Amino acid sequence: MNSAASILVVEDEPAIMELLRVNLADAGYDVRTVADAEAAEREIARAVPTLVLLDWMLPRKSGLAFARLDTVAAAQIVRDDKAIDDEFRAACASS
């Protein structure tokens, strides 16, 4: 890949995080990892990834609560990201 898509892995289990990081990096993706929702918020503020792989069972703030934090901002990210195909964009808009 010339310009690797970036993936943020939000996972608190070190073995799972490492498994995902290694396999995604081997597949050519630019992988960033964090262990909780608060760190994910900071990482996304720094640089919006192409995709977020999010564990639902995180310490302090669940992945589900994190995903619901700012639906409007999340929808804006989806609309602005040209790498996301039209089918995915349509599915997100209808939810």
HUJOWO-V547957 format. One line per field, one symbol per residue. phi: phi as a letter, one per 40 degrees, with the letter a starting at -180 (. if undefined). burial: b if it has 9 or more other ideal C-beta (glycine too) atoms within 8 Angstrom, else e. A space follows every 10 residues. Layout:
# HUJOWO-V547957
phi->???
burial->???
This chain:
# HUJOWO-V547957
phi->.cbcccbbcb accdccdcdc dcccccchcc bbbabacccc dcccccaccc abcbcccbcg bcccccccda dcccccdccc cccccccccc ccccc
burial->eeeebbbbbb bbeeebbeeb beebbeeebe bbbbbbbebb bbbbeeeebe ebbbbeebee bbbebbeebe eeebbebbee beeeeeebbe ebeee
